């Protein structure tokens, strides 16, 4: 699928989320900035700059800002894993963000709503509709081909059969969510389908740099439940690289 941007920045927080993408990158050159290695090249027909941001909102914001200012990307795609908030999400499903909100951002409540960026008048930040549509289509194609990408035995470790693709809100905060914290986040952001630690921070950077188009793609690694700290590392090791590479390769084909 062709996307209408000459140069796209691709970010993942952890090595496993970008490992396979590095292997697919053609005509690669590497530039070091702000303690990160930015890999420039091509994924299919798409010119990209690929980087690992590290975990959390500040790390992601530094990375996205550098992408925009130093590498002049025309859009950003953030790919990685997340914990489920919605009851109908299962491990292995994919969520493509329509908008993002910071669930742990709360100024003086008499002045600002939950998630409102103080003095900016913004709560939810919308993603780019064209990129989101392309990512959703690519994720569905990936789900249809899952049997040829990841063998059934590995998927069975986490109870994954056929991934489903969802579009909706993603909540972001600087804390790994599991157990009782899940109910807290669901109360704060009842519309959110899943929770991550970077997406809304990148969205704010894109917004404040003149509405740089953004797409956020999250595969569900755990249910943010009492077993999240067990399921999360298994999914990260076994499946995260396949999801990121499989979806973006189709998106940029």
C-alpha positions as a printed NumPy array, in Angstrom:
array([[  0.   ,   0.   ,   0.   ],
       [  1.394,   3.398,  -0.98 ],
       [  1.374,   6.201,   1.602],
       [  1.689,   9.808,   0.501],
       [  4.853,  10.828,   2.332],
       [  8.318,  10.867,   0.772],
       [ 10.074,  10.268,   4.109],
       [  8.551,   8.609,   7.183],
       [ 10.047,   8.242,  10.645],
       [  9.48 ,   4.837,  12.244],
       [  9.906,   4.518,  16.022],
       [  9.755,   1.573,  18.417],
       [ 10.515,   1.786,  22.123],
       [ 12.325,  -1.531,  22.606],
       [ 14.889,  -3.472,  20.542],
       [ 12.498,  -6.356,  19.916],
       [  9.959,  -3.986,  18.351],
       [ 12.375,  -2.819,  15.639],
       [ 14.767,  -5.785,  15.306],
       [ 13.184,  -7.353,  12.23 ],
       [ 12.621,  -3.951,  10.632],
       [ 16.38 ,  -3.368,  10.784],
       [ 16.903,  -6.614,   8.883],
       [ 14.48 ,  -5.493,   6.155],
       [ 16.017,  -2.041,   5.722],
       [ 17.779,  -1.51 ,   2.368],
       [ 20.438,   1.095,   1.483],
       [ 21.074,   1.686,   5.177],
       [ 23.103,   4.534,   6.648],
       [ 23.374,   5.244,  10.388],
       [ 23.556,   8.602,  12.155],
       [ 23.925,   9.033,  15.914],
       [ 21.975,  11.763,  17.705],
       [ 20.913,  12.251,  21.339],
       [ 22.282,   8.844,  22.324],
       [ 20.277,   7.014,  19.658],
       [ 21.137,   5.41 ,  16.331],
       [ 18.946,   6.613,  13.468],
       [ 18.921,   4.128,  10.582],
       [ 18.072,   5.696,   7.239],
       [ 17.116,   3.547,   4.267],
       [ 14.136,   2.005,   2.524],
       [ 11.387,  -0.386,   3.577],
       [  9.972,  -1.602,   0.293],
       [  9.423,   1.528,  -1.768],
       [  9.234,   3.807,   1.255],
       [ 12.115,   6.009,   2.415],
       [ 12.293,   5.733,   6.212],
       [ 14.368,   6.694,   9.199],
       [ 14.116,   3.958,  11.836],
       [ 15.061,   4.339,  15.512],
       [ 14.604,   2.783,  18.939],
       [ 13.408,   5.484,  21.346],
       [ 13.627,   3.633,  24.683],
       [ 10.651,   3.368,  27.04 ],
       [  8.512,   6.202,  28.365],
       [  7.075,   9.569,  27.42 ],
       [ 10.22 ,  11.681,  27.787],
       [ 12.396,   9.254,  25.794],
       [  9.768,   9.072,  23.057],
       [  9.346,  12.854,  22.929],
       [ 13.11 ,  13.406,  22.607],
       [ 13.249,  10.88 ,  19.794],
       [ 10.264,  12.272,  17.894],
       [ 11.569,  15.827,  18.186],
       [ 14.945,  14.764,  16.793],
       [ 13.225,  12.905,  13.958],
       [ 11.321,  16.016,  12.93 ],
       [ 14.069,  18.601,  13.401],
       [ 17.234,  16.751,  12.36 ],
       [ 15.91 ,  14.24 ,   9.822],
       [ 13.052,  16.255,   8.296],
       [ 10.553,  13.398,   8.244],
       [  7.136,  14.177,   6.791],
       [  5.249,  11.796,   9.088],
       [  5.865,   9.429,  12.014],
       [  4.719,   5.851,  12.585],
       [  5.119,   4.451,  16.115],
       [  5.004,   0.672,  16.34 ],
       [  5.106,  -1.608,  19.363],
       [  3.15 ,  -3.48 ,  21.992],
       [  0.547,  -2.466,  24.574],
       [ -1.704,  -3.726,  27.354],
       [ -5.426,  -4.221,  26.773],
       [ -8.022,  -2.098,  28.55 ],
       [-11.189,  -2.968,  26.609],
       [-12.874,  -6.226,  27.58 ],
       [-13.103,  -7.53 ,  24.013],
       [ -9.367,  -7.276,  23.301],
       [ -7.278, -10.444,  23.305],
       [ -3.543, -11.034,  23.337],
       [ -2.349, -10.864,  19.738],
       [ -4.961,  -8.353,  18.576],
       [ -3.865,  -5.099,  16.946],
       [ -5.02 ,  -1.579,  17.852],
       [ -4.472,   1.293,  15.436],
       [ -4.934,   4.617,  17.217],
       [ -7.583,   7.086,  16.102],
       [ -6.592,   9.41 ,  18.948],
       [ -4.317,   9.432,  21.993],
       [ -4.583,  10.769,  25.535],
       [ -2.22 ,  10.944,  28.534],
       [ -4.027,   9.119,  31.33 ],
       [ -1.486,  10.242,  33.955],
       [ -1.647,  13.961,  33.084],
       [ -3.724,  16.03 ,  35.503],
       [ -3.195,  19.711,  36.189],
       [ -5.233,  21.487,  38.883],
       [ -8.624,  19.83 ,  38.37 ],
       [-10.539,  23.074,  38.722],
       [ -8.608,  24.355,  35.695],
       [ -7.912,  21.314,  33.501],
       [ -9.647,  18.096,  32.536],
       [ -7.966,  14.714,  32.949],
       [ -5.429,  14.356,  30.14 ],
       [ -5.648,  18.006,  29.089],
       [ -2.286,  19.436,  28.078],
       [ -2.052,  22.498,  30.352],
       [ -2.274,  25.847,  28.552],
       [ -2.723,  24.124,  25.189],
       [ -6.448,  23.416,  25.456],
       [ -6.04 ,  19.914,  24.046],
       [ -7.09 ,  16.578,  25.573],
       [ -7.249,  13.927,  22.852],
       [ -4.899,  14.245,  19.869],
       [ -6.119,  12.763,  16.602],
       [ -3.917,  10.642,  14.38 ],
       [ -3.658,  11.031,  10.606],
       [ -6.679,   9.459,   8.91 ],
       [ -4.854,   8.362,   5.76 ],
       [ -1.984,   6.705,   7.62 ],
       [ -4.407,   5.113,  10.069],
       [ -6.453,   3.65 ,   7.211],
       [ -3.29 ,   2.295,   5.572],
       [ -2.107,   0.772,   8.86 ],
       [ -5.506,  -0.814,   9.52 ],
       [ -5.554,  -2.396,   6.068],
       [ -1.976,  -3.639,   6.491],
       [ -2.755,  -5.076,   9.939],
       [ -5.734,  -6.993,   8.533],
       [ -3.557,  -8.397,   5.763],
       [ -0.98 ,  -9.433,   8.368],
       [ -3.681, -11.12 ,  10.463],
       [ -4.902, -13.039,   7.418],
       [ -1.351, -14.309,   6.813],
       [ -0.474, -15.085,  10.454],
       [ -0.264, -18.844,   9.815],
       [  2.596, -18.322,   7.353],
       [  4.453, -15.814,   9.595],
       [  4.367, -17.294,  13.106],
       [  3.939, -21.012,  13.66 ],
       [  0.935, -22.251,  15.584],
       [  2.993, -23.644,  18.464],
       [  4.539, -20.259,  19.278],
       [  1.157, -18.537,  19.031],
       [ -0.406, -21.173,  21.262],
       [  1.927, -20.149,  24.097],
       [ -0.199, -17.016,  24.448],
       [ -3.497, -18.405,  23.201],
       [ -3.378, -16.543,  19.89 ],
       [ -5.421, -17.898,  16.999],
       [ -6.518, -15.226,  14.51 ],
       [ -5.619, -11.628,  15.469],
       [ -8.374,  -9.053,  15.22 ],
       [ -7.761,  -5.442,  14.233],
       [ -9.346,  -2.548,  16.132],
       [ -9.26 ,   1.233,  15.673],
       [ -9.746,   3.525,  18.658],
       [ -8.251,   5.565,  21.448],
       [ -4.957,   4.672,  23.127],
       [ -4.063,   5.929,  26.612],
       [ -0.444,   6.719,  27.506],
       [  1.325,   6.984,  30.853],
       [  4.696,   6.516,  32.493],
       [  3.825,   3.338,  34.394],
       [  3.495,  -0.308,  33.402],
       [ -0.163,  -1.141,  33.966],
       [ -1.154,  -4.431,  35.578],
       [ -3.534,  -5.742,  38.223],
       [ -5.455,  -3.077,  40.17 ],
       [ -3.935,  -0.253,  38.112],
       [ -5.978,  -1.381,  35.106],
       [ -9.22 ,  -0.299,  36.779],
       [ -7.678,   3.06 ,  37.635],
       [ -6.718,   3.755,  34.021],
       [-10.097,   2.568,  32.723],
       [-11.82 ,   5.013,  35.083],
       [ -9.569,   7.858,  33.942],
       [ -9.908,   7.125,  30.216],
       [-13.038,   5.012,  29.674],
       [-12.875,   5.284,  25.865],
       [ -9.335,   3.895,  25.572],
       [ -8.902,   0.428,  24.07 ],
       [ -5.356,  -0.124,  25.325],
       [ -2.536,   1.494,  27.263],
       [  1.05 ,   2.248,  26.242],
       [  3.959,   4.355,  27.532],
       [  4.87 ,   6.523,  24.532],
       [  2.105,   7.204,  22.   ],
       [  0.446,  10.354,  23.36 ],
       [  3.827,  11.958,  24.04 ],
       [  4.786,  11.509,  20.381],
       [  1.348,  12.845,  19.438],
       [  1.969,  16.026,  21.439],
       [  5.359,  16.513,  19.757],
       [  3.767,  16.087,  16.332],
       [  0.961,  18.504,  17.22 ],
       [  3.338,  21.184,  18.467],
       [  5.565,  20.877,  15.403],
       [  2.764,  21.916,  13.075],
       [  0.559,  18.824,  13.009],
       [  3.089,  16.344,  11.649],
       [  1.01 ,  13.334,  10.51 ],
       [  1.157,  10.469,  13.028],
       [  0.158,   6.81 ,  13.08 ],
       [  0.394,   4.555,  16.167],
       [  0.121,   0.767,  15.798],
       [  0.022,  -1.433,  18.901],
       [ -0.109,  -5.208,  19.176],
       [ -1.654,  -6.474,  22.416],
       [  0.98 ,  -8.258,  24.486],
       [ -1.026,  -8.686,  27.693],
       [ -4.374,  -7.922,  29.278],
       [ -2.933,  -5.473,  31.851],
       [ -4.105,  -8.019,  34.423],
       [ -2.372,  -9.841,  37.256],
       [ -0.439, -11.952,  34.72 ],
       [  0.726,  -8.985,  32.607],
       [  4.287,  -9.133,  33.894],
       [  4.415, -12.787,  32.728],
       [  2.666, -12.435,  29.356],
       [  4.408,  -9.194,  28.353],
       [  7.992, -10.544,  28.133],
       [  6.849, -13.724,  26.336],
       [  5.047, -11.744,  23.652],
       [  7.955,  -9.308,  23.417],
       [ 10.485, -12.075,  22.832],
       [  8.412, -14.328,  20.585],
       [  6.053, -12.138,  18.567],
       [  6.721,  -8.377,  18.763],
       [  9.239,  -8.321,  15.911],
       [  6.912, -10.27 ,  13.612],
       [  4.011,  -7.909,  14.214],
       [  5.983,  -4.686,  13.65 ],
       [  7.791,  -5.943,  10.55 ],
       [  4.787,  -7.78 ,   9.112],
       [  2.424,  -4.826,   9.377],
       [  4.848,  -2.111,   8.226],
       [  6.167,  -4.187,   5.311],
       [  2.588,  -4.441,   4.042],
       [  1.858,  -0.811,   4.789],
       [  4.858,   0.374,   2.751],
       [  4.66 ,  -2.192,  -0.061]])
